[in-house]
Amino acid sequence: MLFTVYVQYASVHHKIYIGYTSNLAARLLSHNKLATKGWTIRFRPWKVIYKEEFDSKVAAMVREKELKSARGRLFIKTLINCYE
């Protein structure tokens, strides 16, 4: 099983979301359509701007934490500038 770390961007609201999952398609469907509560429903629509795959959940969790750090957010800001 692969685990995917992903970064979503809601350009209308200028918000980012960083997460990991073992089923990216289902997770994105949840963020954009199916979920009825939670932080992400307020800022729809979301678009994936970055993703990485890992062989283990632990590795994905480590990378997610890195992306949530100051250095990781700077990297994400650079990605966002490419989309705007």
PDB file of N, CA, C and O in Angstrom:
ATOM      1  N   MET A   1       0.838  -1.179   0.000  1.00  0.00           N
ATOM      2  CA  MET A   1       0.000   0.000   0.000  1.00  0.00           C
ATOM      3  C   MET A   1       0.883   1.243   0.000  1.00  0.00           C
ATOM      4  O   MET A   1       1.854   1.333   0.751  1.00  0.00           O
ATOM      5  N   LEU A   2       0.529   2.191  -0.849  1.00  0.00           N
ATOM      6  CA  LEU A   2       1.247   3.461  -0.904  1.00  0.00           C
ATOM      7  C   LEU A   2       0.483   4.526  -0.128  1.00  0.00           C
ATOM      8  O   LEU A   2      -0.743   4.493  -0.029  1.00  0.00           O
ATOM      9  N   PHE A   3       1.232   5.456   0.411  1.00  0.00           N
ATOM     10  CA  PHE A   3       0.644   6.592   1.114  1.00  0.00           C
ATOM     11  C   PHE A   3       1.050   7.857   0.369  1.00  0.00           C
ATOM     12  O   PHE A   3       2.205   8.010  -0.028  1.00  0.00           O
ATOM     13  N   THR A   4       0.112   8.743   0.187  1.00  0.00           N
ATOM     14  CA  THR A   4       0.347   9.975  -0.555  1.00  0.00           C
ATOM     15  C   THR A   4       0.248  11.169   0.376  1.00  0.00           C
ATOM     16  O   THR A   4      -0.728  11.326   1.109  1.00  0.00           O
ATOM     17  N   VAL A   5       1.278  12.010   0.335  1.00  0.00           N
ATOM     18  CA  VAL A   5       1.243  13.305   1.001  1.00  0.00           C
ATOM     19  C   VAL A   5       0.842  14.300  -0.078  1.00  0.00           C
ATOM     20  O   VAL A   5       1.399  14.297  -1.175  1.00  0.00           O
ATOM     21  N   TYR A   6      -0.123  15.146   0.240  1.00  0.00           N
ATOM     22  CA  TYR A   6      -0.630  16.058  -0.778  1.00  0.00           C
ATOM     23  C   TYR A   6      -0.823  17.455  -0.210  1.00  0.00           C
ATOM     24  O   TYR A   6      -1.017  17.650   0.990  1.00  0.00           O
ATOM     25  N   VAL A   7      -0.763  18.420  -1.123  1.00  0.00           N
ATOM     26  CA  VAL A   7      -1.025  19.814  -0.785  1.00  0.00           C
ATOM     27  C   VAL A   7      -2.155  20.273  -1.687  1.00  0.00           C
ATOM     28  O   VAL A   7      -2.079  20.160  -2.911  1.00  0.00           O
ATOM     29  N   GLN A   8      -3.197  20.790  -1.070  1.00  0.00           N
ATOM     30  CA  GLN A   8      -4.320  21.349  -1.815  1.00  0.00           C
ATOM     31  C   GLN A   8      -4.307  22.856  -1.639  1.00  0.00           C
ATOM     32  O   GLN A   8      -3.836  23.385  -0.632  1.00  0.00           O
ATOM     33  N   TYR A   9      -4.837  23.528  -2.645  1.00  0.00           N
ATOM     34  CA  TYR A   9      -4.929  24.986  -2.594  1.00  0.00           C
ATOM     35  C   TYR A   9      -6.331  25.409  -3.001  1.00  0.00           C
ATOM     36  O   TYR A   9      -6.861  24.950  -4.013  1.00  0.00           O
ATOM     37  N   ALA A  10      -6.920  26.280  -2.212  1.00  0.00           N
ATOM     38  CA  ALA A  10      -8.219  26.875  -2.531  1.00  0.00           C
ATOM     39  C   ALA A  10      -7.944  28.311  -2.956  1.00  0.00           C
ATOM     40  O   ALA A  10      -7.845  29.205  -2.115  1.00  0.00           O
ATOM     41  N   SER A  11      -7.822  28.530  -4.254  1.00  0.00           N
ATOM     42  CA  SER A  11      -7.394  29.832  -4.764  1.00  0.00           C
ATOM     43  C   SER A  11      -8.386  30.947  -4.448  1.00  0.00           C
ATOM     44  O   SER A  11      -7.979  32.091  -4.248  1.00  0.00           O
ATOM     45  N   VAL A  12      -9.678  30.634  -4.399  1.00  0.00           N
ATOM     46  CA  VAL A  12     -10.691  31.642  -4.100  1.00  0.00           C
ATOM     47  C   VAL A  12     -10.475  32.239  -2.711  1.00  0.00           C
ATOM     48  O   VAL A  12     -10.704  33.429  -2.496  1.00  0.00           O
ATOM     49  N   HIS A  13     -10.033  31.402  -1.772  1.00  0.00           N
ATOM     50  CA  HIS A  13      -9.862  31.831  -0.383  1.00  0.00           C
ATOM     51  C   HIS A  13      -8.402  31.959   0.039  1.00  0.00           C
ATOM     52  O   HIS A  13      -8.119  32.356   1.169  1.00  0.00           O
ATOM     53  N   HIS A  14      -7.473  31.628  -0.855  1.00  0.00           N
ATOM     54  CA  HIS A  14      -6.033  31.660  -0.576  1.00  0.00           C
ATOM     55  C   HIS A  14      -5.673  30.815   0.644  1.00  0.00           C
ATOM     56  O   HIS A  14      -4.945  31.268   1.528  1.00  0.00           O
ATOM     57  N   LYS A  15      -6.187  29.587   0.686  1.00  0.00           N
ATOM     58  CA  LYS A  15      -5.937  28.661   1.786  1.00  0.00           C
ATOM     59  C   LYS A  15      -5.219  27.428   1.261  1.00  0.00           C
ATOM     60  O   LYS A  15      -5.420  27.009   0.121  1.00  0.00           O
ATOM     61  N   ILE A  16      -4.366  26.848   2.125  1.00  0.00           N
ATOM     62  CA  ILE A  16      -3.719  25.581   1.793  1.00  0.00           C
ATOM     63  C   ILE A  16      -4.132  24.528   2.804  1.00  0.00           C
ATOM     64  O   ILE A  16      -4.504  24.828   3.938  1.00  0.00           O
ATOM     65  N   TYR A  17      -4.054  23.286   2.353  1.00  0.00           N
ATOM     66  CA  TYR A  17      -4.315  22.142   3.228  1.00  0.00           C
ATOM     67  C   TYR A  17      -3.263  21.097   2.912  1.00  0.00           C
ATOM     68  O   TYR A  17      -3.043  20.757   1.750  1.00  0.00           O
ATOM     69  N   ILE A  18      -2.622  20.593   3.938  1.00  0.00           N
ATOM     70  CA  ILE A  18      -1.587  19.570   3.787  1.00  0.00           C
ATOM     71  C   ILE A  18      -2.062  18.327   4.516  1.00  0.00           C
ATOM     72  O   ILE A  18      -2.476  18.403   5.673  1.00  0.00           O
ATOM     73  N   GLY A  19      -2.006  17.184   3.849  1.00  0.00           N
ATOM     74  CA  GLY A  19      -2.442  15.954   4.482  1.00  0.00           C
ATOM     75  C   GLY A  19      -1.785  14.741   3.864  1.00  0.00           C
ATOM     76  O   GLY A  19      -0.975  14.855   2.944  1.00  0.00           O
ATOM     77  N   TYR A  20      -2.143  13.572   4.382  1.00  0.00           N
ATOM     78  CA  TYR A  20      -1.679  12.320   3.798  1.00  0.00           C
ATOM     79  C   TYR A  20      -2.827  11.328   3.822  1.00  0.00           C
ATOM     80  O   TYR A  20      -3.740  11.435   4.641  1.00  0.00           O
ATOM     81  N   THR A  21      -2.771  10.358   2.910  1.00  0.00           N
ATOM     82  CA  THR A  21      -3.843   9.384   2.785  1.00  0.00           C
ATOM     83  C   THR A  21      -3.340   8.150   2.053  1.00  0.00           C
ATOM     84  O   THR A  21      -2.311   8.192   1.378  1.00  0.00           O
ATOM     85  N   SER A  22      -4.070   7.058   2.192  1.00  0.00           N
ATOM     86  CA  SER A  22      -3.766   5.857   1.418  1.00  0.00           C
ATOM     87  C   SER A  22      -4.682   5.759   0.196  1.00  0.00           C
ATOM     88  O   SER A  22      -4.526   4.853  -0.622  1.00  0.00           O
ATOM     89  N   ASN A  23      -5.644   6.693   0.067  1.00  0.00           N
ATOM     90  CA  ASN A  23      -6.565   6.697  -1.078  1.00  0.00           C
ATOM     91  C   ASN A  23      -6.828   8.150  -1.465  1.00  0.00           C
ATOM     92  O   ASN A  23      -7.782   8.767  -0.991  1.00  0.00           O
ATOM     93  N   LEU A  24      -5.978   8.684  -2.324  1.00  0.00           N
ATOM     94  CA  LEU A  24      -6.047  10.102  -2.674  1.00  0.00           C
ATOM     95  C   LEU A  24      -7.359  10.463  -3.366  1.00  0.00           C
ATOM     96  O   LEU A  24      -7.951  11.494  -3.044  1.00  0.00           O
ATOM     97  N   ALA A  25      -7.817   9.663  -4.285  1.00  0.00           N
ATOM     98  CA  ALA A  25      -9.047   9.980  -5.014  1.00  0.00           C
ATOM     99  C   ALA A  25     -10.238  10.115  -4.057  1.00  0.00           C
ATOM    100  O   ALA A  25     -11.018  11.060  -4.166  1.00  0.00           O
ATOM    101  N   ALA A  26     -10.373   9.182  -3.133  1.00  0.00           N
ATOM    102  CA  ALA A  26     -11.475   9.234  -2.173  1.00  0.00           C
ATOM    103  C   ALA A  26     -11.331  10.430  -1.237  1.00  0.00           C
ATOM    104  O   ALA A  26     -12.322  11.068  -0.883  1.00  0.00           O
ATOM    105  N   ARG A  27     -10.124  10.725  -0.846  1.00  0.00           N
ATOM    106  CA  ARG A  27      -9.888  11.853   0.062  1.00  0.00           C
ATOM    107  C   ARG A  27     -10.245  13.174  -0.603  1.00  0.00           C
ATOM    108  O   ARG A  27     -10.853  14.045   0.019  1.00  0.00           O
ATOM    109  N   LEU A  28      -9.867  13.323  -1.869  1.00  0.00           N
ATOM    110  CA  LEU A  28     -10.175  14.556  -2.591  1.00  0.00           C
ATOM    111  C   LEU A  28     -11.673  14.704  -2.813  1.00  0.00           C
ATOM    112  O   LEU A  28     -12.209  15.808  -2.721  1.00  0.00           O
ATOM    113  N   LEU A  29     -12.343  13.612  -3.100  1.00  0.00           N
ATOM    114  CA  LEU A  29     -13.799  13.638  -3.241  1.00  0.00           C
ATOM    115  C   LEU A  29     -14.448  14.095  -1.935  1.00  0.00           C
ATOM    116  O   LEU A  29     -15.404  14.870  -1.941  1.00  0.00           O
ATOM    117  N   SER A  30     -13.926  13.615  -0.842  1.00  0.00           N
ATOM    118  CA  SER A  30     -14.424  14.020   0.468  1.00  0.00           C
ATOM    119  C   SER A  30     -14.217  15.514   0.700  1.00  0.00           C
ATOM    120  O   SER A  30     -15.136  16.207   1.135  1.00  0.00           O
ATOM    121  N   HIS A  31     -13.020  16.011   0.413  1.00  0.00           N
ATOM    122  CA  HIS A  31     -12.723  17.429   0.617  1.00  0.00           C
ATOM    123  C   HIS A  31     -13.627  18.317  -0.229  1.00  0.00           C
ATOM    124  O   HIS A  31     -14.106  19.346   0.247  1.00  0.00           O
ATOM    125  N   ASN A  32     -13.862  17.929  -1.472  1.00  0.00           N
ATOM    126  CA  ASN A  32     -14.573  18.799  -2.405  1.00  0.00           C
ATOM    127  C   ASN A  32     -16.078  18.591  -2.476  1.00  0.00           C
ATOM    128  O   ASN A  32     -16.799  19.508  -2.870  1.00  0.00           O
ATOM    129  N   LYS A  33     -16.583  17.401  -2.104  1.00  0.00           N
ATOM    130  CA  LYS A  33     -18.009  17.155  -2.306  1.00  0.00           C
ATOM    131  C   LYS A  33     -18.722  16.453  -1.164  1.00  0.00           C
ATOM    132  O   LYS A  33     -19.799  16.893  -0.760  1.00  0.00           O
ATOM    133  N   LEU A  34     -18.166  15.392  -0.637  1.00  0.00           N
ATOM    134  CA  LEU A  34     -18.910  14.526   0.265  1.00  0.00           C
ATOM    135  C   LEU A  34     -18.959  14.979   1.717  1.00  0.00           C
ATOM    136  O   LEU A  34     -19.974  14.784   2.386  1.00  0.00           O
ATOM    137  N   ALA A  35     -17.907  15.567   2.208  1.00  0.00           N
ATOM    138  CA  ALA A  35     -17.848  15.945   3.621  1.00  0.00           C
ATOM    139  C   ALA A  35     -18.914  16.991   3.949  1.00  0.00           C
ATOM    140  O   ALA A  35     -19.187  17.892   3.156  1.00  0.00           O
ATOM    141  N   THR A  36     -19.502  16.852   5.119  1.00  0.00           N
ATOM    142  CA  THR A  36     -20.519  17.810   5.557  1.00  0.00           C
ATOM    143  C   THR A  36     -20.071  18.631   6.760  1.00  0.00           C
ATOM    144  O   THR A  36     -20.766  19.558   7.174  1.00  0.00           O
ATOM    145  N   LYS A  37     -18.915  18.295   7.320  1.00  0.00           N
ATOM    146  CA  LYS A  37     -18.370  19.088   8.417  1.00  0.00           C
ATOM    147  C   LYS A  37     -16.849  19.062   8.335  1.00  0.00           C
ATOM    148  O   LYS A  37     -16.260  18.205   7.677  1.00  0.00           O
ATOM    149  N   GLY A  38     -16.234  20.011   9.009  1.00  0.00           N
ATOM    150  CA  GLY A  38     -14.780  20.093   9.012  1.00  0.00           C
ATOM    151  C   GLY A  38     -14.290  21.386   8.380  1.00  0.00           C
ATOM    152  O   GLY A  38     -15.052  22.122   7.755  1.00  0.00           O
ATOM    153  N   TRP A  39     -13.025  21.638   8.555  1.00  0.00           N
ATOM    154  CA  TRP A  39     -12.405  22.885   8.109  1.00  0.00           C
ATOM    155  C   TRP A  39     -12.422  23.029   6.594  1.00  0.00           C
ATOM    156  O   TRP A  39     -12.669  24.122   6.083  1.00  0.00           O
ATOM    157  N   THR A  40     -12.164  21.945   5.865  1.00  0.00           N
ATOM    158  CA  THR A  40     -12.002  22.055   4.412  1.00  0.00           C
ATOM    159  C   THR A  40     -13.290  22.388   3.676  1.00  0.00           C
ATOM    160  O   THR A  40     -13.234  22.938   2.576  1.00  0.00           O
ATOM    161  N   ILE A  41     -14.443  22.075   4.243  1.00  0.00           N
ATOM    162  CA  ILE A  41     -15.689  22.343   3.501  1.00  0.00           C
ATOM    163  C   ILE A  41     -15.960  23.839   3.343  1.00  0.00           C
ATOM    164  O   ILE A  41     -16.686  24.243   2.435  1.00  0.00           O
ATOM    165  N   ARG A  42     -15.391  24.649   4.204  1.00  0.00           N
ATOM    166  CA  ARG A  42     -15.632  26.093   4.144  1.00  0.00           C
ATOM    167  C   ARG A  42     -14.891  26.789   3.009  1.00  0.00           C
ATOM    168  O   ARG A  42     -15.227  27.917   2.649  1.00  0.00           O
ATOM    169  N   PHE A  43     -13.894  26.130   2.449  1.00  0.00           N
ATOM    170  CA  PHE A  43     -13.028  26.800   1.474  1.00  0.00           C
ATOM    171  C   PHE A  43     -13.029  26.123   0.108  1.00  0.00           C
ATOM    172  O   PHE A  43     -12.095  26.317  -0.670  1.00  0.00           O
ATOM    173  N   ARG A  44     -14.028  25.354  -0.192  1.00  0.00           N
ATOM    174  CA  ARG A  44     -14.127  24.677  -1.488  1.00  0.00           C
ATOM    175  C   ARG A  44     -14.204  25.694  -2.613  1.00  0.00           C
ATOM    176  O   ARG A  44     -14.711  26.795  -2.397  1.00  0.00           O
ATOM    177  N   PRO A  45     -13.724  25.371  -3.799  1.00  0.00           N
ATOM    178  CA  PRO A  45     -13.132  24.107  -4.235  1.00  0.00           C
ATOM    179  C   PRO A  45     -11.632  24.058  -3.978  1.00  0.00           C
ATOM    180  O   PRO A  45     -10.955  25.084  -3.923  1.00  0.00           O
ATOM    181  N   TRP A  46     -11.130  22.826  -3.821  1.00  0.00           N
ATOM    182  CA  TRP A  46      -9.715  22.556  -3.603  1.00  0.00           C
ATOM    183  C   TRP A  46      -9.109  21.950  -4.856  1.00  0.00           C
ATOM    184  O   TRP A  46      -9.760  21.198  -5.581  1.00  0.00           O
ATOM    185  N   LYS A  47      -7.852  22.289  -5.096  1.00  0.00           N
ATOM    186  CA  LYS A  47      -7.112  21.704  -6.208  1.00  0.00           C
ATOM    187  C   LYS A  47      -5.766  21.206  -5.680  1.00  0.00           C
ATOM    188  O   LYS A  47      -5.076  21.920  -4.953  1.00  0.00           O
ATOM    189  N   VAL A  48      -5.402  19.988  -6.046  1.00  0.00           N
ATOM    190  CA  VAL A  48      -4.103  19.449  -5.637  1.00  0.00           C
ATOM    191  C   VAL A  48      -3.015  20.159  -6.431  1.00  0.00           C
ATOM    192  O   VAL A  48      -3.047  20.187  -7.661  1.00  0.00           O
ATOM    193  N   ILE A  49      -2.052  20.733  -5.715  1.00  0.00           N
ATOM    194  CA  ILE A  49      -0.946  21.415  -6.391  1.00  0.00           C
ATOM    195  C   ILE A  49       0.371  20.669  -6.211  1.00  0.00           C
ATOM    196  O   ILE A  49       1.366  20.997  -6.857  1.00  0.00           O
ATOM    197  N   TYR A  50       0.380  19.655  -5.325  1.00  0.00           N
ATOM    198  CA  TYR A  50       1.616  18.899  -5.096  1.00  0.00           C
ATOM    199  C   TYR A  50       1.273  17.583  -4.423  1.00  0.00           C
ATOM    200  O   TYR A  50       0.367  17.514  -3.592  1.00  0.00           O
ATOM    201  N   LYS A  51       2.010  16.533  -4.789  1.00  0.00           N
ATOM    202  CA  LYS A  51       1.847  15.246  -4.112  1.00  0.00           C
ATOM    203  C   LYS A  51       3.130  14.441  -4.202  1.00  0.00           C
ATOM    204  O   LYS A  51       3.912  14.586  -5.142  1.00  0.00           O
ATOM    205  N   GLU A  52       3.331  13.592  -3.208  1.00  0.00           N
ATOM    206  CA  GLU A  52       4.472  12.663  -3.143  1.00  0.00           C
ATOM    207  C   GLU A  52       3.950  11.342  -2.612  1.00  0.00           C
ATOM    208  O   GLU A  52       3.051  11.323  -1.771  1.00  0.00           O
ATOM    209  N   GLU A  53       4.505  10.230  -3.098  1.00  0.00           N
ATOM    210  CA  GLU A  53       4.096   8.906  -2.626  1.00  0.00           C
ATOM    211  C   GLU A  53       5.197   8.257  -1.793  1.00  0.00           C
ATOM    212  O   GLU A  53       6.387   8.434  -2.055  1.00  0.00           O
ATOM    213  N   PHE A  54       4.765   7.494  -0.772  1.00  0.00           N
ATOM    214  CA  PHE A  54       5.689   6.831   0.147  1.00  0.00           C
ATOM    215  C   PHE A  54       5.239   5.396   0.368  1.00  0.00           C
ATOM    216  O   PHE A  54       4.053   5.081   0.273  1.00  0.00           O
ATOM    217  N   ASP A  55       6.201   4.536   0.663  1.00  0.00           N
ATOM    218  CA  ASP A  55       5.911   3.125   0.919  1.00  0.00           C
ATOM    219  C   ASP A  55       5.380   2.869   2.316  1.00  0.00           C
ATOM    220  O   ASP A  55       4.778   1.826   2.568  1.00  0.00           O
ATOM    221  N   SER A  56       5.595   3.809   3.230  1.00  0.00           N
ATOM    222  CA  SER A  56       5.137   3.583   4.603  1.00  0.00           C
ATOM    223  C   SER A  56       4.375   4.786   5.132  1.00  0.00           C
ATOM    224  O   SER A  56       4.598   5.922   4.714  1.00  0.00           O
ATOM    225  N   LYS A  57       3.481   4.511   6.052  1.00  0.00           N
ATOM    226  CA  LYS A  57       2.702   5.561   6.698  1.00  0.00           C
ATOM    227  C   LYS A  57       3.613   6.483   7.500  1.00  0.00           C
ATOM    228  O   LYS A  57       3.416   7.699   7.513  1.00  0.00           O
ATOM    229  N   VAL A  58       4.596   5.914   8.159  1.00  0.00           N
ATOM    230  CA  VAL A  58       5.522   6.708   8.974  1.00  0.00           C
ATOM    231  C   VAL A  58       6.277   7.708   8.106  1.00  0.00           C
ATOM    232  O   VAL A  58       6.419   8.870   8.485  1.00  0.00           O
ATOM    233  N   ALA A  59       6.759   7.273   6.953  1.00  0.00           N
ATOM    234  CA  ALA A  59       7.483   8.178   6.051  1.00  0.00           C
ATOM    235  C   ALA A  59       6.571   9.300   5.564  1.00  0.00           C
ATOM    236  O   ALA A  59       6.996  10.451   5.465  1.00  0.00           O
ATOM    237  N   ALA A  60       5.321   8.963   5.260  1.00  0.00           N
ATOM    238  CA  ALA A  60       4.359   9.984   4.822  1.00  0.00           C
ATOM    239  C   ALA A  60       4.098  10.991   5.941  1.00  0.00           C
ATOM    240  O   ALA A  60       4.013  12.193   5.692  1.00  0.00           O
ATOM    241  N   MET A  61       3.975  10.507   7.151  1.00  0.00           N
ATOM    242  CA  MET A  61       3.727  11.399   8.288  1.00  0.00           C
ATOM    243  C   MET A  61       4.907  12.331   8.529  1.00  0.00           C
ATOM    244  O   MET A  61       4.717  13.500   8.864  1.00  0.00           O
ATOM    245  N   VAL A  62       6.110  11.825   8.362  1.00  0.00           N
ATOM    246  CA  VAL A  62       7.308  12.656   8.524  1.00  0.00           C
ATOM    247  C   VAL A  62       7.330  13.757   7.472  1.00  0.00           C
ATOM    248  O   VAL A  62       7.617  14.913   7.781  1.00  0.00           O
ATOM    249  N   ARG A  63       7.024  13.393   6.225  1.00  0.00           N
ATOM    250  CA  ARG A  63       7.030  14.388   5.142  1.00  0.00           C
ATOM    251  C   ARG A  63       5.913  15.412   5.336  1.00  0.00           C
ATOM    252  O   ARG A  63       6.113  16.601   5.087  1.00  0.00           O
ATOM    253  N   GLU A  64       4.750  14.962   5.776  1.00  0.00           N
ATOM    254  CA  GLU A  64       3.657  15.900   6.051  1.00  0.00           C
ATOM    255  C   GLU A  64       4.100  16.927   7.090  1.00  0.00           C
ATOM    256  O   GLU A  64       3.847  18.122   6.938  1.00  0.00           O
ATOM    257  N   LYS A  65       4.751  16.461   8.132  1.00  0.00           N
ATOM    258  CA  LYS A  65       5.236  17.367   9.177  1.00  0.00           C
ATOM    259  C   LYS A  65       6.260  18.351   8.608  1.00  0.00           C
ATOM    260  O   LYS A  65       6.253  19.527   8.972  1.00  0.00           O
ATOM    261  N   GLU A  66       7.140  17.881   7.721  1.00  0.00           N
ATOM    262  CA  GLU A  66       8.123  18.767   7.091  1.00  0.00           C
ATOM    263  C   GLU A  66       7.430  19.859   6.283  1.00  0.00           C
ATOM    264  O   GLU A  66       7.821  21.025   6.338  1.00  0.00           O
ATOM    265  N   LEU A  67       6.400  19.474   5.533  1.00  0.00           N
ATOM    266  CA  LEU A  67       5.694  20.452   4.712  1.00  0.00           C
ATOM    267  C   LEU A  67       4.934  21.473   5.563  1.00  0.00           C
ATOM    268  O   LEU A  67       4.667  22.584   5.105  1.00  0.00           O
ATOM    269  N   LYS A  68       4.590  21.106   6.783  1.00  0.00           N
ATOM    270  CA  LYS A  68       3.885  22.021   7.679  1.00  0.00           C
ATOM    271  C   LYS A  68       4.848  22.932   8.445  1.00  0.00           C
ATOM    272  O   LYS A  68       4.410  23.817   9.180  1.00  0.00           O
ATOM    273  N   SER A  69       6.144  22.719   8.277  1.00  0.00           N
ATOM    274  CA  SER A  69       7.144  23.563   8.929  1.00  0.00           C
ATOM    275  C   SER A  69       7.313  24.868   8.146  1.00  0.00           C
ATOM    276  O   SER A  69       6.751  25.030   7.063  1.00  0.00           O
ATOM    277  N   ALA A  70       8.078  25.776   8.699  1.00  0.00           N
ATOM    278  CA  ALA A  70       8.328  27.050   8.017  1.00  0.00           C
ATOM    279  C   ALA A  70       8.983  26.831   6.656  1.00  0.00           C
ATOM    280  O   ALA A  70       8.595  27.467   5.675  1.00  0.00           O
ATOM    281  N   ARG A  71       9.959  25.949   6.588  1.00  0.00           N
ATOM    282  CA  ARG A  71      10.639  25.671   5.318  1.00  0.00           C
ATOM    283  C   ARG A  71       9.673  25.048   4.315  1.00  0.00           C
ATOM    284  O   ARG A  71       9.686  25.391   3.132  1.00  0.00           O
ATOM    285  N   GLY A  72       8.838  24.131   4.795  1.00  0.00           N
ATOM    286  CA  GLY A  72       7.855  23.487   3.920  1.00  0.00           C
ATOM    287  C   GLY A  72       6.834  24.472   3.394  1.00  0.00           C
ATOM    288  O   GLY A  72       6.458  24.415   2.223  1.00  0.00           O
ATOM    289  N   ARG A  73       6.383  25.369   4.243  1.00  0.00           N
ATOM    290  CA  ARG A  73       5.403  26.369   3.806  1.00  0.00           C
ATOM    291  C   ARG A  73       6.010  27.351   2.808  1.00  0.00           C
ATOM    292  O   ARG A  73       5.307  27.849   1.929  1.00  0.00           O
ATOM    293  N   LEU A  74       7.292  27.631   2.931  1.00  0.00           N
ATOM    294  CA  LEU A  74       7.973  28.465   1.943  1.00  0.00           C
ATOM    295  C   LEU A  74       7.996  27.755   0.591  1.00  0.00           C
ATOM    296  O   LEU A  74       7.763  28.381  -0.443  1.00  0.00           O
ATOM    297  N   PHE A  75       8.276  26.451   0.594  1.00  0.00           N
ATOM    298  CA  PHE A  75       8.243  25.644  -0.617  1.00  0.00           C
ATOM    299  C   PHE A  75       6.844  25.686  -1.241  1.00  0.00           C
ATOM    300  O   PHE A  75       6.709  25.843  -2.454  1.00  0.00           O
ATOM    301  N   ILE A  76       5.820  25.549  -0.425  1.00  0.00           N
ATOM    302  CA  ILE A  76       4.437  25.560  -0.911  1.00  0.00           C
ATOM    303  C   ILE A  76       4.074  26.931  -1.470  1.00  0.00           C
ATOM    304  O   ILE A  76       3.379  27.024  -2.482  1.00  0.00           O
ATOM    305  N   LYS A  77       4.534  27.979  -0.827  1.00  0.00           N
ATOM    306  CA  LYS A  77       4.267  29.331  -1.324  1.00  0.00           C
ATOM    307  C   LYS A  77       4.853  29.508  -2.720  1.00  0.00           C
ATOM    308  O   LYS A  77       4.245  30.160  -3.569  1.00  0.00           O
ATOM    309  N   THR A  78       6.019  28.938  -2.961  1.00  0.00           N
ATOM    310  CA  THR A  78       6.629  28.981  -4.291  1.00  0.00           C
ATOM    311  C   THR A  78       5.736  28.260  -5.298  1.00  0.00           C
ATOM    312  O   THR A  78       5.555  28.741  -6.417  1.00  0.00           O
ATOM    313  N   LEU A  79       5.180  27.121  -4.916  1.00  0.00           N
ATOM    314  CA  LEU A  79       4.259  26.393  -5.798  1.00  0.00           C
ATOM    315  C   LEU A  79       3.032  27.233  -6.128  1.00  0.00           C
ATOM    316  O   LEU A  79       2.606  27.300  -7.281  1.00  0.00           O
ATOM    317  N   ILE A  80       2.475  27.866  -5.117  1.00  0.00           N
ATOM    318  CA  ILE A  80       1.275  28.675  -5.295  1.00  0.00           C
ATOM    319  C   ILE A  80       1.548  29.827  -6.258  1.00  0.00           C
ATOM    320  O   ILE A  80       0.705  30.165  -7.089  1.00  0.00           O
ATOM    321  N   ASN A  81       2.712  30.418  -6.139  1.00  0.00           N
ATOM    322  CA  ASN A  81       3.058  31.522  -7.042  1.00  0.00           C
ATOM    323  C   ASN A  81       3.080  31.067  -8.491  1.00  0.00           C
ATOM    324  O   ASN A  81       2.865  31.877  -9.393  1.00  0.00           O
ATOM    325  N   CYS A  82       3.333  29.799  -8.731  1.00  0.00           N
ATOM    326  CA  CYS A  82       3.308  29.248 -10.092  1.00  0.00           C
ATOM    327  C   CYS A  82       1.874  29.119 -10.613  1.00  0.00           C
ATOM    328  O   CYS A  82       1.653  29.128 -11.824  1.00  0.00           O
ATOM    329  N   TYR A  83       0.912  29.000  -9.716  1.00  0.00           N
ATOM    330  CA  TYR A  83      -0.496  28.823 -10.103  1.00  0.00           C
ATOM    331  C   TYR A  83      -1.234  30.142 -10.236  1.00  0.00           C
ATOM    332  O   TYR A  83      -2.292  30.196 -10.863  1.00  0.00           O
ATOM    333  N   GLU A  84      -0.704  31.185  -9.669  1.00  0.00           N
ATOM    334  CA  GLU A  84      -1.416  32.478  -9.722  1.00  0.00           C
ATOM    335  C   GLU A  84      -0.817  33.404 -10.727  1.00  0.00           C
ATOM    336  O   GLU A  84      -1.295  34.526 -10.895  1.00  0.00           O
TER     337      GLU A  84
END
